[in-house]
Amino acid sequence: MKVAVLGAGFAGLGAAMRLSENHEVTIIERLPSLGGVVASVDYDGAKIPWGSHWILSTDTSLVDLIKELGLENKLRWKNIRMGFFYEQRIYGIASPLELLSFSPLPFFARIRFGLFGLLVLLSKGRLAKSLEGKSAGKWLMETAGKDVCDNLFEPLARIKFNQSLDEISASWLYNRLVDTAKGGEKYGFLEGGFETLIKAIKERIEKNGGKIILDSEVRKIGISGGKASSVTFVHGDGEKTIETDAVVSALPIPVLLKTAELPVEYREQLSRVKYKYIINAFFVLDKKLVSGFDWVNYCYDGLPFGGTLEHEMSVYKNSDSGSLLYVFTYLNEKDSLWEKSKEEIKNIYQTELEKLFPGIVKIIRHAFVEKSNLAWPIYDKDYGSYMPWNKTPVKGLYLAGIFTTYPKMPSTGVAAESGYEASRLIGGEIK
């Protein structure tokens, strides 16, 4: 059977890899490269992801995929230390001793926070259903207390999601905390970065007979007699149409809505899915910037970014002893920073980093800035009531993407899982 997969992020790649084992698959991707939010840019002969991506030890789907493709010998694990920047000092909270020394929280709040962390760890995800429909703010106030909410989680919510705790789903945040607690400080890296994995998936798809078309924007999913039957896209100088027996859309929901005539009620449901705006930048440095920490959250207002993550450049280029510093900001379309050019954003970030770490400008070799308004869906407290599933009301049209995986913590492996599920449904229905 002929199947078109729209979008070559890990959701689309996961679907295409599985489907190519038994069907004739064509991937259509708008960008000139594969990977979606994990796509890489060229720097001095190395492929560096435009956003920071580590492999969580709890992301078993991704680890299994790495093993399946024979890349396990390229997987490296490292303990990553997370810090919280308050009033010119970076605090760690990974150990009981560090937590007791976390002065931004009153002493008894530190004790309560420790007990809250123990609750999350020991619950092993069993509380997710009971938290459905509840805001993270309400849940955290009840379980962790006001001091922990006001001094830790509320600043983190602004940093990580540009949202108030009262807008965020408690079920989703709880699952995120469970995964973080289970995984601890252990994170994985692939030699050569995610480009190594993307290349192996591409080779597997093409070996199975799959076709990949890049630099092509989908214009229309043709629906005839209530069934998805074709895809029209722009490639090169002209418009092309291919006939299909099934379509997997791994496109962001707003893009899908522009390309398909869907039933009115279903369109209204999908229209409720909103996306967060994100700015990612990375700076190639001559040496490591933050001693003792790899991931720092900046827990106060006034900065144009929410956090920094630091990798060794040797992950991407063996001969390079430098450091790769990622800087990220979550925001909305009305934020003045979003309207600025990439060059302006780079200069703003550099200026603020120089204030925090005097002398950094002298060790910067290269800077890169990228913006996306469709990187991550917003999981609000009601998301579970309107989230899309992999199957749609249109026969032969299926969805893949992390917008279908709530309340799981979004990750590269979870995105691939959504593609696997779409391929499983297609395989069953075609048979």
ABEGO torsion letter per residue (X at the ends): XBBBBBEABAAAAAAAAAAAAABBBBBBBABABBGEAABBBBBGGBBBBABBBBBBAABAAAAAAAAAAGAAAABBBBBBBBBBBBGGBBBBAABAAAAAABAABBAAAAAAAAAAAAAAAAAGGAAAAAABGBBAAAAAAAAAEAAAAAAAAAAAAAAAAGBBAAABBAAAAAAAAAAAAAAEABBBBBBGEAAAAAAAAAAAAAAAGBBBBBGBBBABBBBBGGBBABBBBBBEABBBBBBBABBBBABBAAAAAAABBBBAAAAAAAAABBBBBBBBBBBBBABBABBGBABBBBBBBGBABABBBBBBAAAABAABABBBBBBBBBBBAABAAAABBAAAAAAAAAAAAAAABBGAAAABABBBBBBBAAABBBBBAAAAAABBBABBABBGBBBBEAAAAOABBBBAAAAAAAAAAAAAAAAAAAX
